[in-house]
């Protein structure tokens, strides 16, 4: 299993953590546009909230397809209704049909809403309140944002209900796709 854009996520047994930056839990530092793995050598690849941070997600997806064994699985999640969040950059958002299209060379096994509409709304709301009350100060904005996140996080539990609605995809915070290499 290769975990692309792992950041400092805890290690998963049997997984290789890959990131652009050298964090404590990263096994391999590289640009995921050019993966240093042999063709058809990997069983599974995951990228959780990573593809919005790469300049060319199509190239990354082709690289994932190249390194996966036939029948190998890819899991990807990507934001839809989320504010800008650079790490180090932030380039795009995708709808559900958009993330499925990005993975068009895979058999789509499953896809759907990951972060529901309440999460999407709260993220934008929290950022808006922080922006409005910060008077242009980044330090004040960050403090207010943290305060807003602490005060409103329990509301996210409403997503357990709302993300099941068919129209949740219109305002979802994020989507996921599971694909199988053909």
MOFENRA-V544674 format. One line per field, one symbol per residue. phi: phi as a letter, one per 20 degrees, with the letter a starting at -180 (. if undefined). psi: psi as a letter, one per 20 degrees, with the letter a starting at -180 (. if undefined). burial: + if it has 16 or more other C-alpha atoms within 10 Angstrom, else -. A space follows every 50 residues. Layout:
# MOFENRA-V544674
phi = ???
psi = ???
burial = ???
This chain:
# MOFENRA-V544674
phi = .ddfmfldggfdgnddecbfdeegeeebdaeffbfedfglddfbccbdld ffedfcffffffffffeffgnfdccccbfcebfgbfbecbdbccefffff fgdfedffeabrfdeffffffffffgffffffeelnefffgfffffgfff fdgffffffgeffefgegffcgfbccbdcdff
psi = ppnpkhckqqqppiqopprhqnrgjphpprpiinplqqqlipgqpqoolg hijqhnhggghhggggiqqpiqqppqqqqfmqrpnpmirohrqqrghghg hhkhjqpogqqapfpahggggggggghgggghiikiphggghggggghgg hihhhhhhhhghiiqhjhihjqhrrrqpqpp.
burial = +++++++--------++++++-+-++++-++++-+----+-+++++++++ ++++--+--++++++++++--++++++++++++------+-+++++--++ -++--+++--+++++++++++++++++--++--+------+--++--++- -----+--+--++----++-+++++++++++-
